[in-house]
Amino acid sequence: MREEEGRREIAYQMTMAAARKMLEQGLISRDEYEKFDTKMIQKYEPVFGRLFSDLNLI
């Protein structure tokens, strides 16, 4: 993994960790979370994030 890919991966994971917390706290709906995740995948193009984005971890 190149340095830039690593930075994008970290940014994606940190962003989605915050979004998961908001989901758990009831601040956003499951639908809003999934739409946001799709946008963040497009924005950050994570390497590993795509592997786990389809899994229902909650």
Backbone torsions as a table, in degrees:
resi	resn	phi	psi	omega
1	MET	NA	130.3	177.9
2	ARG	-78.3	163.4	-176.6
3	GLU	-57.5	-44.9	-179.4
4	GLU	-63.4	-40.1	177.3
5	GLU	-62.7	-39.9	178.2
6	GLY	-63.1	-41.6	178.6
7	ARG	-63.9	-42.8	179.1
8	ARG	-64.6	-39.9	179.1
9	GLU	-62.1	-47.0	-180.0
10	ILE	-62.8	-43.7	179.6
11	ALA	-61.3	-43.3	178.6
12	TYR	-62.5	-48.9	-177.2
13	GLN	-62.4	-41.0	179.7
14	MET	-67.4	-42.0	178.9
15	THR	-62.1	-44.3	-177.8
16	MET	-73.5	-27.8	174.8
17	ALA	-63.2	-41.8	177.4
18	ALA	-65.4	-41.1	179.6
19	ALA	-65.4	-39.0	177.4
20	ARG	-62.9	-39.4	177.7
21	LYS	-62.8	-42.0	177.8
22	MET	-63.4	-38.5	177.7
23	LEU	-64.7	-46.7	179.7
24	GLU	-60.7	-34.2	-178.9
25	GLN	-83.9	-2.3	178.8
26	GLY	78.5	15.0	-179.4
27	LEU	-78.7	-25.2	175.6
28	ILE	-133.7	156.7	179.1
29	SER	-85.8	168.2	177.2
30	ARG	-61.1	-40.9	179.4
31	ASP	-62.9	-43.8	178.2
32	GLU	-63.0	-40.3	178.8
33	TYR	-61.2	-46.9	-177.5
34	GLU	-65.8	-39.4	177.3
35	LYS	-64.9	-41.1	178.9
36	PHE	-63.9	-42.9	178.9
37	ASP	-59.5	-43.6	178.8
38	THR	-59.2	-44.2	179.2
39	LYS	-64.9	-39.1	-178.8
40	MET	-70.6	-33.3	175.4
41	ILE	-64.3	-41.8	178.2
42	GLN	-65.4	-40.3	-177.5
43	LYS	-70.3	-50.6	-172.5
44	TYR	-92.7	-19.6	-177.6
45	GLU	48.1	56.9	-177.4
46	PRO	-68.0	149.0	179.0
47	VAL	-79.0	-54.2	-176.7
48	PHE	-88.7	-27.2	-179.1
49	GLY	-56.7	-35.4	178.8
50	ARG	-65.1	-31.5	-179.1
51	LEU	-64.6	-32.7	-174.2
52	PHE	-105.7	-7.0	-173.5
53	SER	-67.2	-25.1	180.0
54	ASP	-86.5	-10.5	-178.5
55	LEU	-81.6	136.5	176.5
56	ASN	-89.0	96.0	-176.1
57	LEU	-90.4	-5.5	-177.2
58	ILE	-110.2	NA	NA
